[in-house]
C-alpha cells in the first residue's frame, strides 16, 4: 500500500486499545476537528482492524497493545501503509473534563448528547489515550471546536488488504494518483483536491444502504444524460480550492492559534470559490428532469443554505483586498485605504501597461500569431523583473530574427525560450524603482496595514464552519461529476445497476474487467453471471491455466464495488 499522502488523504490519527478480544477504536480528523469512536470484537488475524485502517487511511495509528497483539497490529499497519506507535496510558485523566473543554456545544447541556458514546468503555479509553498522545489540550485552536460521534461500522462494506491488492483499488507507491492501472486513478476525473480526497474515501468506504446508493445512481444518471450540464459544472469546479485545509487555517486564525493561520491569498481563493458556487447553483436550478427531488436534497438546498450563511463575505473581500493585484499573485490590502499607496500603484500599473505594449509590438513583428497562436509571446516573471516568453518550438524564429527591436535571449529551457529587448530592460528598471518607492511607503504604513490585514482575516475567519460545510457538499458533487465523466468516456459501455434490495439474486450480462480493457488494445470477451440465493449461491470456476478465471472473478468484484460506491458499472445489462 502507498504511504500516507496529505494531498489526497484525510489528515487523521487513530488509537487502538483492547480488553480480551474486544477492541476500542478512536480516530481524530485534525482538519475537521472531529472524533469518531467504536468498539468491535476482533479475530486472531485482526481483519476488522485491517479493514478500518484501509477505510480511514490515517497517517498514524497509536495503540496500548502489548505482546502478540502489538506485533500483529504492527504487521497489519505496515501492510496498509500506516505508521504505528506505542502510546502511553494516560495518568489521572479526567476524560469528562477534557471533552467539556474540547467539544463544541457543551456549555449548556454538558455531555448529555453523548451518552451512547460514553457507554463504549473501551472506545472511550482509546479516545482518552488519543487526546493525550496528540496533546490536544495544549492547542487552544481545538477548545470548544471539536465534535464527537460513533463511527458507523455497519454502513460500509469491509474490504481487506487482499481484496484491495487483487482489485488494484489504490495506486502502488510507484504509481500516479491518475494512473489508469488502478481503480482510483481510472475514476479520478475530479477537478478539485477535495474531490480527489472524497473519491478515495468512497472507494475505501463502499456503502451498504441501498437508498443512499440509489441516490448516488440518480445523480450520476442525471449528469450522464445531460453532458452539456456536466461540462458547465466541471468548469466551475476547477475554481474550487482545497476547502478542507483552507477552513482549518481560518479556524486557527479565529482561535488565535500559533499554528499556520489563514492569509489574504486564502480569502481570495475562497472568494472565487463562492462566486463559482453561485454559478453552480444557477446551473443546477436549470435541471428539469426526473431526478429533481434527489438533486434538491443532495445539493441544491444545502448549497442555498450555505450561500445564505456566507452573507457579506464577498463584499468584505472586494472592499479589503486589491483583486487586480491578486490576479498577478500579489495579495495585498486595497490601495483605496491609503492615497499614497494608490498613487504608487498607479505608477506601477502605468509601467506594466508600457510593458504590454512592448510585448504586443514584438508579437506583431515576429508574426507568430498568424500561425494559429492567439498570444504566442507572453510576459513572465524572471530574476530581473519581467521577460518575454515563447514555447520551445519558436526558438529558431527568435534566434534568426534580424529586425527591430533587437532580441536578447536570456535562457533556453526544455519547454520555453525567455528573451528581452532594450525597451523592456529599461521598463524593468522603472518597475524596480516603483517597487523600491512602494516598499518605502509601505514601510511607513506597515503598522496600519498590518492591523488592517489582521482585522480582515479575523472577520473572515468567522466563516470557517461555513467553508467546511461547503467543502462537504462540493466534494460530493465533484466525485459525482467524475463518475459521470468516466461513464461517458470509458473504453467500454457503462450502465446503471438495478438494485435488488432483498439480496436474493445477482445477475450481470456482459461483465468486463474495467482495468484490463482500459490498459489493453486487445478485444475483451465479456462474461455473464447469474447467482441466486436458493439455487446457485456458490459458483466453482474451473478451466486451464491462463484461461481468464481470476480476471472473470475480479471483473465481477469490481462491478460490485463500483455499484456500492454509487457508480455506473461496465457491463451490457445489470
C-alpha positions in Angstrom: 0.0 0.0 0.0 1.2 3.6 -0.7 2.4 5.7 2.2 0.3 8.5 3.6 -0.2 11.3 1.1 -1.6 14.5 2.6 -2.8 15.8 -0.7 -5.4 13.0 -1.3 -6.0 11.6 2.2 -7.7 12.9 5.3 -5.3 14.1 8.0 -6.4 11.6 10.6 -4.8 9.8 13.6 -6.3 6.7 15.3 -5.8 4.8 18.5 -6.5 1.2 19.4 -6.9 -0.3 22.8 -8.0 -3.8 23.8 -9.6 -5.9 26.6 -9.6 -9.6 25.6 -10.9 -9.9 22.0 -12.8 -6.6 22.4 -11.0 -3.6 20.8 -11.7 0.1 21.3 -11.1 2.4 18.3 -10.8 6.2 18.3 -9.9 8.4 15.3 -9.3 12.2 15.2 -9.6 14.1 11.9 -7.3 17.0 12.6 -8.5 19.4 9.8 -12.2 18.7 10.6 -11.6 18.6 14.4 -13.8 15.5 14.6 -13.6 12.5 16.9 -15.1 9.2 15.9 -15.1 6.1 18.1 -16.3 2.4 18.0 -15.9 -1.0 19.6 -15.8 -4.4 18.0 -14.9 -8.0 18.5 -11.6 -8.9 16.7 -10.4 -12.2 15.4 -6.8 -13.6 15.6 -5.9 -12.1 12.2 -7.0 -8.5 13.1 -9.1 -8.5 9.9 -11.6 -5.9 11.3 -8.7 -3.6 12.3 -7.1 -4.0 8.9 -10.4 -3.1 7.2 -10.7 0.1 9.4 -7.1 1.1 8.6 -7.9 0.7 4.9 -11.2 2.6 5.2 -9.7 5.6 7.0 -6.1 5.6 5.8 -4.8 7.5 8.9 -1.3 8.9 8.9 -0.6 7.4 12.3 -2.0 4.6 14.4 -1.0 4.6 18.1 -2.0 1.8 20.5 -1.9 0.4 24.0 -1.4 -3.2 22.9 1.4 -5.5 24.0 2.9 -8.8 23.2 1.5 -10.8 20.3 -1.4 -8.3 19.7 1.1 -5.4 19.3 3.2 -7.4 16.8 0.1 -8.3 14.8 -1.1 -4.7 14.7 2.4 -3.6 13.6 2.3 -6.0 10.7 -1.2 -5.0 9.7 -0.5 -1.3 9.9 2.7 -1.7 7.8 0.9 -3.6 5.1 -1.7 -0.8 5.0 1.0 1.9 4.7 0.1 3.4 8.1 2.8 4.4 10.6 2.3 2.9 14.1 3.5 4.0 17.5 3.2 2.7 21.1 1.2 5.1 23.2 1.3 5.6 27.0 -1.7 5.0 29.3 -2.9 8.5 30.5 -2.4 9.0 34.2 -5.0 10.6 36.4 -7.0 11.6 33.3 -10.4 13.2 33.7 -11.9 12.4 30.3 -15.2 14.2 31.0 -13.4 17.4 31.8 -11.2 17.1 28.7 -14.2 16.6 26.5 -16.1 19.5 28.0 -13.1 21.6 27.1 -12.7 20.3 23.6 -16.2 19.6 22.3 -18.4 22.4 20.9 -21.9 23.0 22.3 -21.3 21.6 25.8 -21.7 24.8 27.7 -25.4 24.3 28.3 -26.0 20.6 28.4 -22.6 19.1 29.1 -22.1 15.6 27.7 -25.7 14.6 27.8 -25.8 14.4 24.0 -23.0 11.8 24.0 -24.5 9.1 26.3 -24.3 6.4 23.7 -20.6 7.1 23.1 -19.8 7.0 26.8 -21.3 3.5 27.1 -18.5 2.2 24.9 -15.9 2.0 27.7 -13.0 0.6 25.6 -13.6 3.1 22.9 -13.6 5.9 25.4 -10.3 4.6 26.8 -8.9 4.8 23.3 -10.2 8.3 23.0 -8.5 9.4 26.2 -5.3 7.9 25.0 -5.5 9.6 21.7 -6.2 13.1 23.3 -3.1 12.6 25.5 -0.9 11.3 22.7 -1.7 14.3 20.4 -1.6 16.7 23.3 -4.7 18.4 22.1 -5.2 20.3 25.4 -2.1 22.2 24.6 -3.6 23.6 21.4 -6.2 26.4 22.0 -7.4 26.1 18.5 -9.2 22.8 19.4 -11.0 24.3 22.5 -14.8 24.2 22.2 -14.4 23.4 18.5 -14.4 19.6 18.2 -17.2 17.1 17.5 -17.7 13.5 18.8 -19.7 10.7 17.3 -19.8 6.9 16.7 -18.0 5.5 13.7 -20.7 3.7 11.6 -19.2 0.3 11.2 -22.3 -1.2 9.6 -22.6 1.5 7.0 -19.6 0.3 4.9 -18.5 -2.8 3.1 -15.4 -4.3 4.7 -12.5 -4.9 2.2 -9.3 -6.4 3.5 -5.8 -5.9 2.2 -6.0 -8.9 -0.1 -9.1 -7.5 -1.8 -7.6 -4.1 -2.2 -4.5 -5.6 -3.8 -6.3 -8.1 -6.1 -8.6 -5.4 -7.4 -5.9 -2.7 -7.7 -8.2 -0.3 -5.9 -5.5 2.2 -4.9 -2.2 3.1 -6.6 1.0 1.3 -5.6 3.8 3.5 -4.1 5.4 4.0 -7.5 2.1 4.8 -9.4 0.5 8.1 -10.1 -2.8 9.1 -8.5 -4.2 9.3 -12.0 -2.7 6.2 -13.5 -5.3 4.0 -15.3 -3.7 0.8 -13.9 -5.6 1.3 -10.6 -9.2 2.0 -10.0 -8.7 5.3 -8.1 -6.6 6.7 -11.0 -9.1 5.5 -13.6 -12.1 7.0 -11.9 -10.2 10.2 -10.9 -11.6 12.9 -13.2 -12.1 15.2 -10.2 -11.5 18.9 -10.7 -10.6 19.8 -7.1 -8.3 18.5 -4.4 -11.3 17.9 -2.0 -13.0 15.9 -4.8 -10.0 13.6 -5.2 -9.9 13.1 -1.4 -13.6 12.3 -1.3 -13.3 9.8 -4.2 -10.6 7.9 -2.4 -12.9 7.8 0.7 -15.8 6.5 -1.3 -13.6 3.7 -2.7 -12.4 2.7 0.7 -15.8 3.0 2.3 -18.4 1.4 -0.1 -21.9 1.9 1.1 -24.3 -0.8 2.4 -27.5 1.3 2.4 -29.5 0.7 -0.8 -31.3 4.1 -0.5 -28.0 6.1 -0.4 -26.5 4.0 -3.2 -29.6 4.7 -5.3 -29.5 8.4 -4.7 -25.9 8.5 -6.0 -27.0 6.5 -9.0 -29.8 9.1 -9.7 -27.2 11.9 -9.6 -24.8 10.1 -11.9 -27.6 9.3 -14.3 -28.7 13.0 -14.3 -25.2 14.0 -15.3 -24.6 11.3 -17.8 -27.8 12.1 -19.7 -27.0 15.9 -19.7 -23.4 16.2 -20.9 -23.6 20.0 -21.5 -24.9 20.4 -18.0 -22.0 18.3 -16.8 -19.5 20.5 -18.6 -20.9 23.6 -17.0 -20.4 22.1 -13.6 -16.9 20.9 -14.3 -15.9 24.4 -15.5 -16.9 25.9 -12.1 -15.4 23.0 -10.0 -12.0 24.0 -11.4 -12.2 27.2 -9.3 -12.6 25.2 -6.0 -9.5 25.3 -3.8 -8.7 22.8 -1.0 -11.5 24.0 1.2 -10.8 21.5 3.9 -7.3 22.7 4.5 -8.4 26.4 4.0 -11.2 26.2 6.5 -8.8 24.6 9.0 -6.5 27.6 8.6 -9.5 30.0 9.0 -10.4 28.3 12.2 -6.8 28.5 13.5 -6.9 32.3 12.8 -10.2 32.6 14.7 -8.9 30.7 17.7 -5.6 32.7 17.8 -3.6 29.5 17.3 0.2 29.7 16.9 -0.1 27.2 14.1 -0.3 28.4 10.5 -3.3 30.6 10.0 -5.2 32.0 7.0 -3.7 34.5 4.6 -5.1 37.1 2.2 -4.5 34.5 -0.6 -6.8 32.1 1.3 -9.5 34.8 1.3 -9.1 35.4 -2.4 -9.3 31.7 -3.1 -12.5 31.4 -1.0 -13.9 34.5 -2.7 -13.6 33.0 -6.2 -14.9 29.7 -4.9 -18.0 31.4 -3.5 -18.6 33.1 -6.9 -18.2 29.7 -8.6 -20.6 28.1 -6.1 -23.2 30.7 -7.1 -22.8 29.7 -10.7 -23.1 26.0 -9.8 -26.4 26.7 -8.0 -27.7 28.5 -11.2 -26.6 25.6 -13.3 -28.3 23.1 -11.0 -31.5 25.1 -11.0 -31.8 24.7 -14.8 -32.2 21.0 -14.5 -35.8 19.9 -15.1 -35.5 16.1 -15.3 -36.9 13.2 -13.3 -34.3 13.5 -10.5 -35.1 17.0 -9.3 -36.1 15.8 -5.9 -32.8 14.0 -5.3 -30.9 17.0 -6.7 -32.6 19.3 -4.3 -32.0 17.1 -1.3 -28.4 16.2 -2.0 -27.1 19.5 -3.5 -29.4 22.5 -4.1 -31.0 23.0 -0.7 -27.7 22.6 1.1 -25.8 24.9 -1.3 -28.5 27.6 -1.0 -28.3 27.4 2.8 -24.5 27.7 2.7 -24.6 30.7 0.3 -27.1 32.4 2.6 -24.6 31.9 5.5 -21.8 33.4 3.6 -23.7 36.7 3.7 -21.4 39.7 3.2 -18.2 37.7 2.7 -17.8 38.7 -1.0 -18.3 42.4 -0.1 -15.7 42.1 2.6 -13.1 40.7 0.2 -13.9 43.2 -2.6 -13.6 46.2 -0.3 -10.5 45.0 1.6 -8.2 43.2 -1.0 -6.8 44.5 -4.3 -8.2 41.9 -6.6 -6.4 43.2 -9.7 -3.1 42.6 -7.9 -4.4 39.2 -6.7 -4.7 38.1 -10.3 -0.9 38.8 -10.6 -0.4 36.7 -7.4 0.3 39.8 -5.3 -2.0 39.6 -2.4 -2.3 42.9 -0.6 -4.8 45.3 1.1 -6.6 47.5 -1.4 -4.9 50.9 -2.1 -8.2 52.6 -1.6 -7.4 52.7 2.1 -4.3 54.9 1.6 -4.0 57.7 -1.1 -0.1 57.5 -1.2 -0.1 53.8 -1.9 -2.9 54.3 -4.5 -0.6 56.8 -6.3 2.3 54.3 -6.3 0.0 51.5 -7.6 -1.0 53.8 -10.5 2.7 54.3 -11.4 3.2 50.5 -11.2 0.2 49.9 -13.5 1.4 52.5 -15.9 4.8 50.8 -16.3 3.1 47.4 -16.7 0.9 48.8 -19.5 4.0 50.0 -21.3 5.5 46.5 -20.9 2.3 45.1 -22.5 2.7 47.5 -25.4 6.3 46.2 -25.9 5.0 42.6 -25.8 2.3 43.3 -28.4 4.8 45.0 -30.7 7.3 42.1 -30.6 4.4 39.7 -31.0 3.3 41.5 -34.2 6.8 41.7 -35.7 7.6 38.1 -35.1 4.4 37.1 -36.9 3.7 34.1 -34.7 0.1 35.0 -34.2 -0.7 34.4 -37.8 0.5 30.8 -37.4 -2.5 29.8 -35.3 -1.5 31.1 -31.9 -3.6 33.7 -30.1 -0.9 35.1 -27.9 2.4 33.2 -28.5 4.6 35.9 -26.9 3.8 36.4 -23.2 5.2 38.3 -20.3 6.6 36.1 -17.5 8.5 36.8 -14.3 12.3 36.3 -14.2 15.1 37.3 -11.8 15.4 40.8 -13.4 11.6 41.5 -13.4 9.6 40.5 -16.5 10.8 38.9 -19.7 9.2 37.8 -22.9 8.5 34.1 -23.3 7.7 31.8 -26.3 7.5 28.0 -26.4 10.5 25.9 -27.4 9.1 25.3 -30.9 9.6 29.0 -31.7 13.3 29.0 -30.7 14.5 29.2 -34.3 12.3 32.3 -35.0 13.7 34.1 -32.0 17.4 33.3 -32.8 17.2 34.2 -36.5 15.1 37.4 -36.1 17.2 40.4 -37.5 14.7 43.3 -37.4 13.9 45.8 -34.7 13.7 45.7 -31.8 16.8 43.7 -31.2 16.1 40.5 -29.2 18.4 39.2 -26.5 17.9 35.6 -25.4 18.1 35.2 -21.6 17.6 31.4 -21.3 16.6 28.4 -23.2 14.8 25.6 -21.3 13.1 22.4 -22.1 9.8 23.9 -22.9 10.4 27.7 -23.3 12.7 30.4 -24.5 13.0 33.6 -22.4 14.2 36.8 -24.1 14.1 40.6 -23.7 14.5 43.9 -25.6 16.2 47.2 -24.8 12.9 48.9 -24.1 11.7 46.0 -21.8 15.0 46.1 -19.9 14.6 49.9 -19.3 11.0 49.4 -18.2 12.1 46.7 -15.7 14.4 49.2 -14.1 11.5 51.7 -13.9 9.4 48.9 -12.3 12.1 48.1 -9.8 12.2 51.8 -8.8 8.5 51.9 -8.3 8.8 48.8 -6.1 11.5 50.4 -4.0 9.4 53.5 -3.6 6.3 51.4 -2.8 8.3 49.4 -0.3 9.4 52.6 1.5 5.8 53.8 1.5 4.6 50.5 2.8 7.3 50.6 5.5 5.9 53.9 6.8 2.4 52.5 6.8 3.2 48.9 7.8 1.7 49.1 11.2 -1.6 50.5 9.8 -1.8 47.9 7.0 -0.7 45.1 9.4 -3.6 45.9 11.7 -6.0 46.1 8.7 -4.9 42.7 7.4 -5.2 41.2 10.8 -8.7 42.6 11.2 -9.8 41.4 7.8 -8.5 37.9 8.5 -10.2 37.9 11.9 -13.6 38.8 10.4 -13.2 36.3 7.5 -12.2 33.6 9.9 -15.8 33.6 11.3 -16.8 31.8 8.0 -14.6 28.7 8.8 -17.6 26.5 9.7 -19.5 27.6 6.6 -16.4 26.8 4.4 -16.3 23.3 6.0 -20.0 22.7 5.0 -19.3 24.0 1.5 -16.3 21.6 1.2 -18.5 18.6 2.1 -21.2 19.4 -0.5 -18.8 20.4 -3.3 -16.5 17.4 -2.8 -19.5 15.2 -3.2 -20.6 16.9 -6.4 -17.1 16.7 -7.8 -17.0 13.0 -7.3 -20.4 12.5 -8.9 -19.3 14.5 -11.9 -16.1 12.4 -12.1 -18.1 9.2 -12.1 -20.4 10.6 -14.8 -17.4 11.6 -16.9 -15.9 8.2 -16.6 -19.2 6.6 -17.7 -19.2 8.8 -20.8 -15.6 8.4 -21.8 -14.7 4.8 -20.7 -13.4 2.4 -23.4 -16.4 0.1 -22.7 -20.1 0.5 -22.1 -21.3 1.7 -18.6 -24.9 1.1 -17.4 -26.9 2.0 -14.3 -27.2 -1.0 -12.0 -30.6 -2.1 -10.8 -30.6 -2.8 -7.1 -32.2 -5.9 -5.6 -32.7 -4.8 -2.0 -33.8 -8.3 -1.0 -30.3 -9.6 -1.9 -31.8 -12.8 -3.4 -30.0 -12.6 -6.8 -27.1 -11.1 -8.6 -27.4 -11.1 -12.4 -24.8 -9.5 -14.7 -24.9 -9.6 -18.5 -21.7 -8.9 -20.4 -19.3 -8.1 -17.5 -15.9 -6.8 -18.4 -12.8 -6.1 -16.3 -12.5 -2.3 -16.5 -8.8 -2.0 -15.8 -7.9 -4.7 -18.3 -10.0 -3.0 -21.0 -8.5 0.4 -20.2 -4.9 -0.8 -20.5 -5.0 -3.3 -23.4 -5.5 -2.9 -27.1 -6.8 -6.4 -27.5 -10.5 -7.3 -27.5 -12.1 -8.4 -24.2 -14.6 -11.3 -24.1 -17.4 -10.3 -21.9 -18.9 -12.8 -19.4 -22.2 -13.3 -17.7 -23.1 -14.1 -14.1 -26.3 -15.4 -12.6 -26.3 -16.1 -8.8 -29.5 -16.9 -6.8 -29.6 -17.3 -3.0 -31.7 -20.5 -3.2 -30.4 -22.3 -6.3 -26.9 -21.1 -7.1 -25.3 -19.4 -4.1 -21.8 -20.9 -4.9 -20.1 -21.0 -8.3 -16.9 -23.0 -8.9 -14.8 -21.5 -11.6 -12.7 -24.1 -13.5 -10.5 -24.0 -16.6 -6.9 -24.2 -17.9 -4.1 -22.1 -16.6 -4.1 -18.5 -18.0 -7.7 -19.1 -19.1 -9.1 -16.0 -17.5 -10.6 -17.4 -14.3 -9.2 -14.8 -12.0 -9.9 -12.0 -14.4 -13.6 -13.1 -14.5 -13.8 -13.2 -10.7 -12.2 -9.8 -10.4 -14.4 -8.3 -13.0 -17.4 -9.3 -11.0 -15.9 -8.0 -7.8 -15.0 -4.6 -9.4 -18.6 -4.3 -10.7 -19.9 -5.0 -7.2 -17.5 -2.4 -5.7 -18.4 0.2 -8.3 -22.1 -0.3 -7.6 -21.6 0.1 -3.9 -20.0 3.5 -4.3 -22.8 4.7 -6.5 -21.2 4.5 -9.9 -22.4 3.1 -13.2 -20.8 -0.3 -14.0 -19.0 -1.8 -17.0 -21.4 -4.3 -18.5 -24.1 -4.7 -21.1 -27.0 -5.1 -18.7 -27.0 -5.1 -14.9 
